[in-house]
Amino acid sequence: MWESFRRELGPANLRMLPLLIVQSGAAAMVWLVMGGGVPGNGSAMLLAGLAVISLAWSTLALALIVAVPRVREQELLVTWRLAVLLPATVPGRFLGLILGLGAWTVLAALLWPLALLAGASVPIQLALALLGRRIELLLEDISAESRGARAAAARAEAPDAENGVGRGA
């Protein structure tokens, strides 16, 4: 068990590393704006808005990598592409996830024994409930359509055996 944990720990963290860097940068921008480090109200609001959007989007992408095994099992660049693009496909679920994660963060900050007992399991279960099956079905539909399109293209390029086309005459 520990061997498989150690073997998978590196690749799992590598898949999430760029998104964790984006989250750190966005949190730093929010901290900078809230600390008064940005002159002017317009630029502060613009910077805070961009920071919140990038923080929310990267959180959703991380939740997607954690919650959907089919995304996690892809090649590294495919995983990153899916994680960045899929939040736009089901916006209602992702908005619900962001609101749920925000509510859990506030609740855990106010009731710290609850945070110690439940920890990260509540956000992970929330992501699984909201995203897991829906994104799996979406990816299955996409791959089925892709296989169907490839099969149709292969049939169109294949020689027609009935008419004798493509045979060496």
TIRO-2110 file (N, C-alpha, C; in Angstrom, 1 decimal):
// TIRO-2110
0.8, -1.2, 0.0, N, 1, A
0.0, 0.0, 0.0, CA, 1, A
0.9, 1.3, 0.0, C, 1, A
1.9, 1.3, 0.9, N, 2, A
2.7, 2.5, 0.9, CA, 2, A
3.5, 2.6, -0.3, C, 2, A
3.9, 1.5, -0.9, N, 3, A
4.7, 1.6, -2.2, CA, 3, A
3.9, 2.2, -3.3, C, 3, A
2.6, 1.8, -3.4, N, 4, A
1.8, 2.5, -4.5, CA, 4, A
1.5, 3.9, -4.1, C, 4, A
1.4, 4.3, -2.8, N, 5, A
1.2, 5.6, -2.5, CA, 5, A
2.4, 6.5, -2.9, C, 5, A
3.6, 6.0, -2.5, N, 6, A
4.8, 6.7, -2.9, CA, 6, A
5.0, 6.8, -4.4, C, 6, A
4.6, 5.8, -5.1, N, 7, A
4.7, 5.8, -6.6, CA, 7, A
3.8, 6.8, -7.2, C, 7, A
2.6, 6.9, -6.7, N, 8, A
1.6, 7.8, -7.3, CA, 8, A
1.6, 9.3, -6.8, C, 8, A
2.3, 9.5, -5.7, N, 9, A
2.4, 10.8, -5.1, CA, 9, A
3.0, 11.9, -6.0, C, 9, A
4.1, 11.5, -6.6, N, 10, A
4.8, 12.5, -7.5, CA, 10, A
4.0, 12.8, -8.7, C, 10, A
3.5, 11.9, -9.5, N, 11, A
2.7, 12.2, -10.7, CA, 11, A
1.4, 13.0, -10.3, C, 11, A
0.8, 12.6, -9.2, N, 12, A
-0.4, 13.3, -8.8, CA, 12, A
-0.1, 14.8, -8.5, C, 12, A
0.9, 15.0, -7.8, N, 13, A
1.3, 16.4, -7.5, CA, 13, A
1.8, 17.2, -8.7, C, 13, A
2.4, 16.5, -9.6, N, 14, A
2.9, 17.2, -10.8, CA, 14, A
1.6, 17.6, -11.6, C, 14, A
0.6, 16.8, -11.7, N, 15, A
-0.6, 17.2, -12.4, CA, 15, A
-1.3, 18.4, -11.8, C, 15, A
-1.1, 18.7, -10.5, N, 16, A
-1.8, 19.8, -9.9, CA, 16, A
-0.9, 21.0, -9.7, C, 16, A
0.4, 20.8, -9.9, N, 17, A
1.4, 21.9, -9.6, CA, 17, A
1.1, 23.2, -10.3, C, 17, A
0.8, 23.2, -11.6, N, 18, A
0.6, 24.6, -12.2, CA, 18, A
-0.6, 25.2, -11.7, C, 18, A
-1.7, 24.5, -11.4, N, 19, A
-2.9, 25.1, -10.8, CA, 19, A
-2.7, 25.6, -9.4, C, 19, A
-1.8, 24.9, -8.6, N, 20, A
-1.5, 25.4, -7.3, CA, 20, A
-0.7, 26.7, -7.4, C, 20, A
0.2, 26.8, -8.4, N, 21, A
0.9, 28.0, -8.5, CA, 21, A
0.0, 29.2, -8.9, C, 21, A
-1.0, 28.9, -9.8, N, 22, A
-2.0, 29.9, -10.1, CA, 22, A
-2.8, 30.3, -8.9, C, 22, A
-3.2, 29.4, -8.1, N, 23, A
-3.9, 29.7, -6.8, CA, 23, A
-3.1, 30.5, -5.9, C, 23, A
-1.8, 30.2, -5.8, N, 24, A
-0.9, 31.0, -4.9, CA, 24, A
-0.8, 32.4, -5.4, C, 24, A
-0.6, 32.6, -6.7, N, 25, A
-0.5, 33.9, -7.3, CA, 25, A
-1.8, 34.7, -7.1, C, 25, A
-2.9, 34.1, -7.3, N, 26, A
-4.2, 34.8, -7.2, CA, 26, A
-4.5, 35.2, -5.7, C, 26, A
-4.1, 34.3, -4.8, N, 27, A
-4.3, 34.6, -3.4, CA, 27, A
-3.4, 35.8, -3.0, C, 27, A
-2.2, 35.8, -3.6, N, 28, A
-1.2, 36.9, -3.3, CA, 28, A
-1.8, 38.2, -3.9, C, 28, A
-2.4, 38.2, -5.0, N, 29, A
-3.0, 39.4, -5.6, CA, 29, A
-4.2, 39.9, -4.7, C, 29, A
-5.0, 39.0, -4.2, N, 30, A
-6.1, 39.4, -3.3, CA, 30, A
-5.5, 40.0, -2.1, C, 30, A
-4.5, 39.4, -1.5, N, 31, A
-3.9, 39.9, -0.3, CA, 31, A
-3.3, 41.3, -0.5, C, 31, A
-2.7, 41.5, -1.7, N, 32, A
-2.1, 42.8, -2.1, CA, 32, A
-3.2, 43.8, -2.1, C, 32, A
-4.3, 43.5, -2.8, N, 33, A
-5.4, 44.5, -2.9, CA, 33, A
-6.0, 44.8, -1.5, C, 33, A
-6.2, 43.8, -0.7, N, 34, A
-6.8, 44.0, 0.6, CA, 34, A
-5.9, 44.7, 1.5, C, 34, A
-4.6, 44.6, 1.3, N, 35, A
-3.6, 45.3, 2.1, CA, 35, A
-3.4, 46.7, 1.7, C, 35, A
-4.0, 47.2, 0.6, N, 36, A
-3.9, 48.6, 0.2, CA, 36, A
-2.6, 48.8, -0.7, C, 36, A
-2.1, 47.7, -1.2, N, 37, A
-0.9, 47.9, -2.0, CA, 37, A
-1.1, 48.3, -3.4, C, 37, A
-2.3, 48.5, -3.9, N, 38, A
-2.6, 48.9, -5.2, CA, 38, A
-3.2, 50.3, -5.2, C, 38, A
-2.6, 51.3, -5.8, N, 39, A
-3.2, 52.7, -5.8, CA, 39, A
-4.4, 52.8, -6.7, C, 39, A
-5.4, 53.5, -6.3, N, 40, A
-6.5, 53.8, -7.1, CA, 40, A
-7.6, 52.7, -6.9, C, 40, A
-8.8, 53.1, -6.9, N, 41, A
-9.9, 52.2, -6.7, CA, 41, A
-10.2, 51.3, -8.0, C, 41, A
-10.1, 51.9, -9.2, N, 42, A
-10.4, 51.2, -10.4, CA, 42, A
-9.4, 50.0, -10.6, C, 42, A
-8.1, 50.3, -10.5, N, 43, A
-7.1, 49.3, -10.7, CA, 43, A
-7.2, 48.2, -9.6, C, 43, A
-7.5, 48.6, -8.4, N, 44, A
-7.7, 47.7, -7.3, CA, 44, A
-8.9, 46.7, -7.5, C, 44, A
-10.0, 47.3, -8.0, N, 45, A
-11.1, 46.5, -8.3, CA, 45, A
-10.8, 45.5, -9.5, C, 45, A
-10.2, 46.0, -10.5, N, 46, A
-9.8, 45.2, -11.6, CA, 46, A
-8.9, 44.0, -11.2, C, 46, A
-7.9, 44.3, -10.5, N, 47, A
-6.9, 43.3, -10.0, CA, 47, A
-7.6, 42.3, -9.1, C, 47, A
-8.5, 42.8, -8.2, N, 48, A
-9.2, 41.9, -7.3, CA, 48, A
-10.1, 41.0, -8.1, C, 48, A
-10.8, 41.5, -9.1, N, 49, A
-11.7, 40.7, -9.9, CA, 49, A
-11.0, 39.7, -10.6, C, 49, A
-9.9, 40.0, -11.3, N, 50, A
-9.1, 39.0, -12.0, CA, 50, A
-8.5, 38.0, -11.0, C, 50, A
-8.1, 38.4, -9.8, N, 51, A
-7.6, 37.4, -8.9, CA, 51, A
-8.6, 36.4, -8.4, C, 51, A
-9.8, 36.9, -8.1, N, 52, A
-10.9, 36.1, -7.7, CA, 52, A
-11.3, 35.1, -8.8, C, 52, A
-11.4, 35.6, -10.0, N, 53, A
-11.8, 34.7, -11.1, CA, 53, A
-10.7, 33.6, -11.3, C, 53, A
-9.5, 34.0, -11.3, N, 54, A
-8.4, 33.0, -11.5, CA, 54, A
-8.3, 32.0, -10.3, C, 54, A
-8.6, 32.5, -9.1, N, 55, A
-8.6, 31.6, -8.0, CA, 55, A
-9.7, 30.7, -8.0, C, 55, A
-10.9, 31.1, -8.4, N, 56, A
-12.1, 30.2, -8.5, CA, 56, A
-11.9, 29.2, -9.7, C, 56, A
-11.4, 29.7, -10.8, N, 57, A
-11.2, 28.7, -11.9, CA, 57, A
-10.2, 27.7, -11.6, C, 57, A
-9.0, 28.1, -11.0, N, 58, A
-8.0, 27.1, -10.7, CA, 58, A
-8.5, 26.1, -9.6, C, 58, A
-9.3, 26.6, -8.7, N, 59, A
-9.9, 25.7, -7.7, CA, 59, A
-10.8, 24.7, -8.3, C, 59, A
-11.6, 25.1, -9.3, N, 60, A
-12.5, 24.2, -10.0, CA, 60, A
-11.7, 23.2, -10.8, C, 60, A
-10.6, 23.6, -11.4, N, 61, A
-9.8, 22.7, -12.2, CA, 61, A
-9.1, 21.7, -11.3, C, 61, A
-8.7, 22.1, -10.1, N, 62, A
-8.1, 21.2, -9.2, CA, 62, A
-9.1, 20.2, -8.7, C, 62, A
-10.3, 20.7, -8.4, N, 63, A
-11.4, 19.8, -8.0, CA, 63, A
-11.8, 18.8, -9.1, C, 63, A
-11.7, 19.2, -10.3, N, 64, A
-11.9, 18.3, -11.4, CA, 64, A
-10.9, 17.2, -11.5, C, 64, A
-9.6, 17.5, -11.3, N, 65, A
-8.6, 16.5, -11.4, CA, 65, A
-8.8, 15.5, -10.2, C, 65, A
-9.2, 16.0, -9.0, N, 66, A
-9.4, 15.1, -7.9, CA, 66, A
-10.6, 14.3, -8.0, C, 66, A
-11.7, 14.8, -8.5, N, 67, A
-13.0, 14.2, -8.5, CA, 67, A
-13.2, 13.2, -9.7, C, 67, A
-12.6, 13.4, -10.8, N, 68, A
-12.9, 12.6, -12.0, CA, 68, A
-11.7, 11.8, -12.4, C, 68, A
-11.8, 10.5, -12.1, N, 69, A
-10.6, 9.6, -12.4, CA, 69, A
-10.2, 9.6, -13.9, C, 69, A
-11.2, 9.8, -14.8, N, 70, A
-10.9, 9.7, -16.2, CA, 70, A
-10.1, 10.9, -16.7, C, 70, A
-10.2, 12.0, -16.0, N, 71, A
-9.3, 13.2, -16.3, CA, 71, A
-7.9, 12.9, -15.8, C, 71, A
-7.9, 12.4, -14.6, N, 72, A
-6.6, 12.1, -13.9, CA, 72, A
-5.8, 11.1, -14.6, C, 72, A
-6.4, 10.1, -15.3, N, 73, A
-5.7, 9.0, -16.0, CA, 73, A
-5.2, 9.4, -17.4, C, 73, A
-5.4, 10.6, -17.9, N, 74, A
-5.0, 11.0, -19.2, CA, 74, A
-3.5, 11.3, -19.1, C, 74, A
-2.9, 11.6, -20.3, N, 75, A
-1.5, 12.1, -20.3, CA, 75, A
-1.5, 13.5, -19.7, C, 75, A
-0.4, 13.9, -19.3, N, 76, A
-0.2, 15.2, -18.5, CA, 76, A
-0.8, 16.4, -19.2, C, 76, A
-0.5, 16.6, -20.5, N, 77, A
-1.0, 17.8, -21.2, CA, 77, A
-2.5, 17.7, -21.4, C, 77, A
-3.0, 16.5, -21.7, N, 78, A
-4.4, 16.3, -21.8, CA, 78, A
-5.2, 16.6, -20.5, C, 78, A
-4.6, 16.1, -19.4, N, 79, A
-5.2, 16.4, -18.1, CA, 79, A
-5.3, 17.9, -17.9, C, 79, A
-4.2, 18.6, -18.1, N, 80, A
-4.2, 20.0, -17.9, CA, 80, A
-5.3, 20.7, -18.8, C, 80, A
-5.3, 20.3, -20.1, N, 81, A
-6.3, 20.9, -21.0, CA, 81, A
-7.7, 20.6, -20.6, C, 81, A
-8.0, 19.4, -20.2, N, 82, A
-9.4, 19.1, -19.7, CA, 82, A
-9.7, 19.9, -18.4, C, 82, A
-8.7, 19.9, -17.5, N, 83, A
-9.0, 20.6, -16.2, CA, 83, A
-9.2, 22.1, -16.4, C, 83, A
-8.6, 22.7, -17.4, N, 84, A
-8.8, 24.1, -17.6, CA, 84, A
-10.0, 24.4, -18.4, C, 84, A
-10.4, 23.5, -19.4, N, 85, A
-11.5, 23.8, -20.2, CA, 85, A
-12.9, 23.3, -19.7, C, 85, A
-12.9, 22.2, -19.0, N, 86, A
-14.2, 21.6, -18.6, CA, 86, A
-15.0, 22.5, -17.6, C, 86, A
-14.4, 23.3, -16.8, N, 87, A
-15.3, 24.2, -15.9, CA, 87, A
-16.3, 25.0, -16.7, C, 87, A
-16.0, 25.3, -18.0, N, 88, A
-17.0, 26.1, -18.8, CA, 88, A
-18.1, 25.2, -19.3, C, 88, A
-18.0, 23.9, -19.3, N, 89, A
-19.0, 23.1, -19.9, CA, 89, A
-20.3, 22.9, -19.0, C, 89, A
-20.1, 22.9, -17.7, N, 90, A
-21.3, 22.8, -16.8, CA, 90, A
-21.2, 23.9, -15.8, C, 90, A
-21.5, 25.1, -16.2, N, 91, A
-21.3, 26.3, -15.3, CA, 91, A
-22.1, 26.2, -14.0, C, 91, A
-23.3, 25.7, -14.1, N, 92, A
-24.2, 25.7, -12.9, CA, 92, A
-23.6, 24.8, -11.8, C, 92, A
-23.1, 23.6, -12.2, N, 93, A
-22.4, 22.7, -11.2, CA, 93, A
-21.2, 23.4, -10.6, C, 93, A
-20.4, 24.0, -11.5, N, 94, A
-19.2, 24.6, -11.0, CA, 94, A
-19.5, 25.8, -10.1, C, 94, A
-20.5, 26.6, -10.4, N, 95, A
-20.9, 27.7, -9.5, CA, 95, A
-21.3, 27.2, -8.2, C, 95, A
-22.1, 26.1, -8.2, N, 96, A
-22.5, 25.4, -6.9, CA, 96, A
-21.4, 24.9, -6.1, C, 96, A
-20.4, 24.4, -6.8, N, 97, A
-19.2, 23.9, -6.1, CA, 97, A
-18.4, 25.0, -5.5, C, 97, A
-18.2, 26.1, -6.2, N, 98, A
-17.5, 27.3, -5.6, CA, 98, A
-18.3, 27.8, -4.4, C, 98, A
-19.6, 27.9, -4.5, N, 99, A
-20.4, 28.4, -3.4, CA, 99, A
-20.3, 27.4, -2.2, C, 99, A
-20.3, 26.1, -2.5, N, 100, A
-20.2, 25.1, -1.4, CA, 100, A
-18.9, 25.1, -0.8, C, 100, A
-17.8, 25.3, -1.6, N, 101, A
-16.5, 25.4, -1.0, CA, 101, A
-16.3, 26.6, -0.2, C, 101, A
-16.9, 27.7, -0.6, N, 102, A
-16.8, 28.9, 0.2, CA, 102, A
-17.5, 28.8, 1.5, C, 102, A
-18.7, 28.2, 1.4, N, 103, A
-19.5, 28.0, 2.7, CA, 103, A
-18.7, 27.0, 3.6, C, 103, A
-18.1, 26.0, 3.1, N, 104, A
-17.3, 25.1, 3.9, CA, 104, A
-16.1, 25.8, 4.5, C, 104, A
-15.5, 26.6, 3.8, N, 105, A
-14.3, 27.4, 4.3, CA, 105, A
-14.7, 28.3, 5.5, C, 105, A
-15.8, 29.0, 5.3, N, 106, A
-16.3, 29.9, 6.4, CA, 106, A
-16.7, 29.0, 7.6, C, 106, A
-17.4, 27.9, 7.4, N, 107, A
-17.9, 27.1, 8.5, CA, 107, A
-16.7, 26.5, 9.2, C, 107, A
-15.7, 26.0, 8.4, N, 108, A
-14.5, 25.4, 9.0, CA, 108, A
-13.7, 26.5, 9.8, C, 108, A
-13.7, 27.7, 9.3, N, 109, A
-13.0, 28.8, 10.0, CA, 109, A
-13.7, 29.1, 11.3, C, 109, A
-15.0, 29.1, 11.3, N, 110, A
-15.7, 29.4, 12.6, CA, 110, A
-15.8, 28.3, 13.6, C, 110, A
-15.9, 27.1, 13.1, N, 111, A
-16.0, 25.9, 13.9, CA, 111, A
-14.8, 25.0, 13.7, C, 111, A
-13.6, 25.4, 14.2, N, 112, A
-12.4, 24.8, 13.9, CA, 112, A
-12.4, 23.3, 14.3, C, 112, A
-13.1, 22.9, 15.4, N, 113, A
-13.1, 21.4, 15.7, CA, 113, A
-13.7, 20.6, 14.5, C, 113, A
-14.7, 21.2, 13.9, N, 114, A
-15.3, 20.6, 12.7, CA, 114, A
-14.3, 20.4, 11.6, C, 114, A
-13.5, 21.5, 11.4, N, 115, A
-12.4, 21.4, 10.4, CA, 115, A
-11.4, 20.3, 10.7, C, 115, A
-11.1, 20.2, 11.9, N, 116, A
-10.1, 19.1, 12.3, CA, 116, A
-10.7, 17.7, 12.1, C, 116, A
-12.0, 17.6, 12.4, N, 117, A
-12.6, 16.2, 12.2, CA, 117, A
-12.9, 15.9, 10.8, C, 117, A
-13.4, 16.8, 10.0, N, 118, A
-13.8, 16.5, 8.6, CA, 118, A
-12.7, 16.8, 7.6, C, 118, A
-12.0, 17.9, 7.9, N, 119, A
-10.9, 18.2, 7.1, CA, 119, A
-11.2, 18.4, 5.6, C, 119, A
-10.4, 17.8, 4.8, N, 120, A
-10.6, 18.0, 3.3, CA, 120, A
-11.6, 17.0, 2.7, C, 120, A
-12.1, 16.1, 3.6, N, 121, A
-13.1, 15.1, 3.0, CA, 121, A
-14.4, 15.8, 2.6, C, 121, A
-14.8, 16.8, 3.2, N, 122, A
-16.1, 17.4, 2.8, CA, 122, A
-16.0, 18.1, 1.5, C, 122, A
-14.9, 18.9, 1.2, N, 123, A
-14.8, 19.5, -0.2, CA, 123, A
-14.6, 18.4, -1.2, C, 123, A
-13.9, 17.3, -0.9, N, 124, A
-13.7, 16.3, -1.9, CA, 124, A
-15.0, 15.6, -2.2, C, 124, A
-15.8, 15.3, -1.2, N, 125, A
-17.1, 14.6, -1.4, CA, 125, A
-18.1, 15.6, -2.1, C, 125, A
-18.0, 16.8, -1.8, N, 126, A
-18.8, 17.8, -2.5, CA, 126, A
-18.5, 17.8, -4.0, C, 126, A
-17.2, 17.8, -4.3, N, 127, A
-16.7, 17.8, -5.7, CA, 127, A
-17.1, 16.5, -6.4, C, 127, A
-17.0, 15.4, -5.7, N, 128, A
-17.5, 14.1, -6.3, CA, 128, A
-19.0, 14.1, -6.6, C, 128, A
-19.7, 14.7, -5.6, N, 129, A
-21.2, 14.7, -5.8, CA, 129, A
-21.6, 15.6, -7.0, C, 129, A
-21.0, 16.7, -7.1, N, 130, A
-21.4, 17.7, -8.1, CA, 130, A
-20.8, 17.4, -9.5, C, 130, A
-19.6, 16.9, -9.5, N, 131, A
-18.9, 16.8, -10.8, CA, 131, A
-18.6, 15.4, -11.3, C, 131, A
-18.4, 14.5, -10.4, N, 132, A
-17.9, 13.1, -10.8, CA, 132, A
-18.7, 12.5, -11.9, C, 132, A
-19.9, 12.1, -11.7, N, 133, A
-20.7, 11.4, -12.7, CA, 133, A
-21.0, 12.2, -13.9, C, 133, A
-21.3, 13.5, -13.8, N, 134, A
-21.7, 14.3, -14.9, CA, 134, A
-20.5, 14.5, -15.9, C, 134, A
-19.3, 14.8, -15.4, N, 135, A
-18.2, 14.9, -16.2, CA, 135, A
-17.8, 13.6, -16.9, C, 135, A
-17.9, 12.5, -16.1, N, 136, A
-17.6, 11.2, -16.7, CA, 136, A
-18.6, 10.9, -17.9, C, 136, A
-19.9, 11.2, -17.8, N, 137, A
-20.8, 11.1, -18.9, CA, 137, A
-20.5, 12.0, -20.0, C, 137, A
-20.1, 13.2, -19.8, N, 138, A
-19.7, 14.1, -20.8, CA, 138, A
-18.5, 13.6, -21.6, C, 138, A
-17.5, 13.1, -20.9, N, 139, A
-16.3, 12.6, -21.5, CA, 139, A
-16.6, 11.3, -22.3, C, 139, A
-17.5, 10.5, -21.8, N, 140, A
-17.8, 9.3, -22.5, CA, 140, A
-18.6, 9.7, -23.8, C, 140, A
-19.5, 10.7, -23.8, N, 141, A
-20.2, 11.1, -25.0, CA, 141, A
-19.2, 11.7, -26.0, C, 141, A
-18.2, 12.4, -25.6, N, 142, A
-17.2, 13.0, -26.5, CA, 142, A
-16.4, 11.9, -27.1, C, 142, A
-16.0, 10.9, -26.3, N, 143, A
-15.1, 9.9, -26.9, CA, 143, A
-16.0, 9.0, -27.8, C, 143, A
-17.2, 8.8, -27.5, N, 144, A
-18.1, 8.0, -28.4, CA, 144, A
-18.3, 8.7, -29.8, C, 144, A
-18.5, 10.0, -29.7, N, 145, A
-18.7, 10.7, -31.0, CA, 145, A
-17.4, 10.8, -31.8, C, 145, A
-16.3, 10.8, -31.1, N, 146, A
-15.0, 10.8, -31.7, CA, 146, A
-14.7, 9.5, -32.4, C, 146, A
-15.0, 8.4, -31.7, N, 147, A
-14.8, 7.1, -32.3, CA, 147, A
-15.8, 6.9, -33.5, C, 147, A
-17.0, 7.4, -33.4, N, 148, A
-17.9, 7.3, -34.5, CA, 148, A
-17.5, 8.1, -35.7, C, 148, A
-16.9, 9.3, -35.5, N, 149, A
-16.4, 10.1, -36.6, CA, 149, A
-15.2, 9.4, -37.2, C, 149, A
-14.3, 8.9, -36.4, N, 150, A
-13.2, 8.2, -37.0, CA, 150, A
-13.6, 6.9, -37.8, C, 150, A
-14.6, 6.2, -37.3, N, 151, A
-15.0, 5.0, -38.0, CA, 151, A
-15.7, 5.4, -39.3, C, 151, A
-16.5, 6.5, -39.3, N, 152, A
-17.1, 7.0, -40.6, CA, 152, A
-16.0, 7.4, -41.6, C, 152, A
-15.0, 8.1, -41.1, N, 153, A
-13.9, 8.5, -42.0, CA, 153, A
-13.2, 7.3, -42.6, C, 153, A
-13.0, 6.3, -41.8, N, 154, A
-12.3, 5.1, -42.2, CA, 154, A
-13.1, 4.4, -43.3, C, 154, A
-14.4, 4.3, -43.1, N, 155, A
-15.3, 3.7, -44.0, CA, 155, A
-15.3, 4.4, -45.4, C, 155, A
-15.3, 5.8, -45.3, N, 156, A
-15.3, 6.6, -46.5, CA, 156, A
-14.0, 6.4, -47.3, C, 156, A
-12.9, 6.2, -46.6, N, 157, A
-11.6, 6.1, -47.3, CA, 157, A
-11.4, 4.7, -47.8, C, 157, A
-12.0, 3.7, -47.2, N, 158, A
-11.8, 2.3, -47.5, CA, 158, A
-12.3, 2.0, -48.9, C, 158, A
-11.7, 1.1, -49.7, N, 159, A
-12.2, 0.8, -51.0, CA, 159, A
-13.5, 0.1, -50.9, C, 159, A
-14.3, 0.4, -51.9, N, 160, A
-15.7, -0.2, -52.0, CA, 160, A
-15.6, -1.5, -52.6, C, 160, A
-15.8, -2.6, -51.8, N, 161, A
-15.5, -4.0, -52.3, CA, 161, A
-16.6, -4.4, -53.3, C, 161, A
-17.8, -3.8, -53.2, N, 162, A
-18.9, -4.2, -54.1, CA, 162, A
-18.7, -3.7, -55.5, C, 162, A
-18.2, -2.6, -55.7, N, 163, A
-18.0, -2.0, -57.0, CA, 163, A
-16.6, -2.3, -57.6, C, 163, A
-15.8, -2.9, -56.9, N, 164, A
-14.5, -3.2, -57.4, CA, 164, A
-13.5, -2.1, -57.4, C, 164, A
-13.9, -1.0, -56.7, N, 165, A
-13.0, 0.2, -56.7, CA, 165, A
-11.9, -0.1, -55.7, C, 165, A
-10.7, 0.2, -56.0, N, 166, A
-9.6, 0.1, -55.2, CA, 166, A
-8.8, -1.2, -55.4, C, 166, A
-9.3, -2.1, -56.2, N, 167, A
-8.6, -3.4, -56.5, CA, 167, A
-7.6, -3.2, -57.6, C, 167, A
-6.6, -3.9, -57.6, N, 168, A
-5.6, -3.8, -58.6, CA, 168, A
-6.1, -4.5, -59.9, C, 168, A
-6.4, -3.8, -60.9, N, 169, A
-7.1, -4.4, -62.1, CA, 169, A
-6.1, -4.7, -63.2, C, 169, A
END
